[in-house]
Amino acid sequence: MDDYGDQVRIRLDKLTRLRELGVDPYPYRFAPTHEARALLEQGDALVESGGEVALAGRLVALRRQGKAAFAHVKDNHTRIQIYVRQDAVGEDAFAVFELFDLGDHIGARGTMMRTRTGELTLRVSRIELLSKAIRPMPVPKVEVRNGEEVVHDRFQDTEQRYRQRYVDLALNDPVAEVFVARTRIIQTLRQYLIDAGFLEVETPSLQVLYGGAAATPFTSHHKALDLPLYLRISDELYLKRLVVGGFNRVFEIGKDFRNEGIDRNHNPEFTMVEFYEAYADYRDMMEHFEAIWERCAVAVHGGTRFEYQGQALDVKRPWRRMTMLEALKELGQCDFAALGDEEVRALLAKHEIELEGGYSRGLAMQALFKERCEAQLIQPTFITDFPKETTPLCKAHRESPELVERFEPYIAGWEIGNAYTELNDPQVQRALLEEQAARREKGDAEAHPYDADFVRAMEYGMPPMGGVGMGIDRMVMLLTDQYSIRDVILFPTLKPEHPGE
């Protein structure tokens, strides 16, 4: 434990005195009859009935008045007032109560009443300590001015909040609400896919070969097998194997890992959902994608409209659809199809864009789109029909063979997913993966490795298929109006707090 300080020493002294009084400061259990929220909701009926209730929670405010005290207890992020009198709980219990501090967990039994100001309050007849807090929490002070609550000394240092999320959650109710919304979003997403006939599955996080995305993996090593392993960057290739195995609709919600930069939009460990549907194509996937977003927005906001960082958004179906070439022409003032390769190279140089693994017209098209168009895609938009060089796992466009049937959806200038009409010709797949392997040899570290077993699975027969990958963290950011991905991940990746950790 780091610097104890005077407050910690005082609390440790109280801990000793409690034990001398025969009080166990860390008992095994307590049996509440109600949560604080239920007491507030059922307050009038409970006042009228006079029945005994039991409540447990953290002591967050305390006003002593001689042989009586008003206090507030926070239970599951809901505050409720309690009233403790010496003549009601007894001298011995009140003496123990006087050793309580803010931050302690307590259990209280009694009956509900209303104070003269009308506040629902638990009139305590028995009280006990459930956990003595040795370290004082930076409990905010609440002042009422003109009928409005003003909070002082809130736990607000950003990095400290991320490092000590337990304190952040205990003190800042809006933070807790974000993570409640995150759970609601994931539950809504999962239920949509289940209702649509998808089977939830689990695939390996540790993989001998990584694939399914253009990204740098984390590497590990298995001692017993003397085998290099990689944390997955995507679930795609294993989920497709399951479709080969006869599961027509599968999905997985899980963690993926990419050994890349950290910024407000990227964390090395993040949550994705991927789902694959046999006998479907990328147009079907668009319908699933926008339906999921619409349903999740309703779950959080009660409708499809919400704001993100002051920008009004509406995810109501149907979303706008633009090909990448159309976006470049309309938004980027670049008629890419009319440009020769030398003109494309000049544009790359103008924007200081370097392509790993050498020049490719298709990759140049994608890079210029990202540079000139992405930030303008505020309202929900599907960008479709990517150059074939952008992925080796997607089916060629049925009308333009230099393109593939792929889309990326955008909201607020962010790419929020990826989807294909999946390639299912094993001979074409083999050739494309061989091309990727050649790019790796030329220095493209994010090109796909060659996966012989995946090709073998395809050779047994892979049905036509549509597939989607969707980032859940960005979805939560947008639907809860959070600026940084660290605000929607309970324990984001951080540098060690102290050198040498």
Buried (B, 14 or more C-beta within 10 A) or exposed (E): EEEEEEEBEEBEEBBEEBEEEEBEBEEEEBEBEBBBEBBBBBBEEBBEEEEEBBBBBBBBBBEEEEEBBBBBBBBEBBBBBBBBBBEBBBEEBBBBBEBBBBBBBBBBBBBBBEEEEEEBBBBBBBBBBBBBBBEBBBBBEBEEEEEEEEEEEEBEEEEBBBBBBEBBBBBBEEBBEBBEBBEBBBEBBBEBBEEBEBBEBEBEBEBBBBBBBBBBBBEEEEEEEEEEBBBBBBBBBBBBBBBBEEBBBBBBBBEBBBEBEBEEBBBBBBBBBBBBBBEBBBBBBBBBBBEBBBBBBBBBBEEBEBEBEEBEBEBBEEBEBBBBBBBBBEBBEBEBEEBEEEEBBEBBEEEEBEBBBEEBBBBBBBBBBEBBBBEEBBBBBBBBBBBBBBBBBBBBBEEBEEBBBBBBBBBBEBBBBBBBBBBBEBEBBBEBBEBBBBBBEEEBEBBBBBBEEBBEBBEEEBBEBBBBBBBBBBBBBBBBBBEBBBBBBBEBEEEEEEEEE
